[in-house]
Amino acid sequence: MTVLKNPKISVVMSVYNQAQYLNIAIKSILDQTYKTFELLILDDGSTDKSWSIIKSFTDKRIRIFRNEKRQGLAKGLNFLINKARGVYIARMDADDISFPNRLKEQVAFLNKNSQVVLVGCRAIIINQQGQEVGKLQYPINYQDIKRSILSYNPFIHPSVCFRKEIIQEIGGYDEQLFYSQDYDLFLRLIAKYPCVNIPEFLFKFRWQPDFAKQKKQHLTALKIRLKAIKDYGYRKWEIVKLIQPLLAYLTPTSIKQIYWWLKLS
């Protein structure tokens, strides 16, 4: 495979101790029907075999980088975006799976819809064994997304594809955030630009329950919502939309575990 000097799209993946699923995640990108892309992978200070797995791939479309010490997801993604040569940036996580037609569909959509700056898609939820346990189907059009975004995050972060120039224009990911960096980025982006979801299943999202982490994410997301109302141009009365996420944060972890067990069983 020939190295592209100016690929239309760059796929960015930041990896931290995800050796278990990394191989299948990388292969799902290399097996895309849309071939003219580059894949940028950053090993963010992994202590498992992630770096060895990354180095084992010889496809010339892959560009690899490594941090000796962990820098965090936001900083890692900003680094990769700045290194990327593509006009479009597609996100990918090291434990998920992209369907073969994902990049083709997202590139075609952005080519056709010049006013849209970010496009996501629907996803199949899989468990740690790769078995289907549910589906994620978020709002499709911009108005519905903008109306709902203060209540919940209407995008599956590793499934989105966006215009590099615009993401850099709004400052990229906030490197001060350890959680919910994507949510903050989407709130800033949607306040100014149209963002949509393709009504097709183009992705497999691996759900790995970590309720202690989820609690911290909920708290960070609440703070981000308040900042969005204060600084990003959302209307003051929309603070009522924070009632549902506040209740989610206050719900005991044991209740959440029972809920998800019943939902996914």
Secondary structure, DSSP 8 states (H G I E B T S, - for coil): ----SS-SEEEEEEESS-HHHHHHHHHHHHT-S---EEEEEEEES-SSSHHHHHHH---TTEEEEEESS---HHHHHHHHHHH---SEEEE--TT-EE-TTHHHHHHHHHHH-TT--EEEEEEEEE-TTS-EEEEE----SHHHHHHHTTTS--S-GGG-EEEHHHHHHTTSS-TT-SS-HHHHHHHHHHTTS-EEEEEEEEEEEE----HHHHHHHHHHHHHHHHHHHHHS---GGGGGGGHHHHHHHHS-HHHHHHHHHHHH-
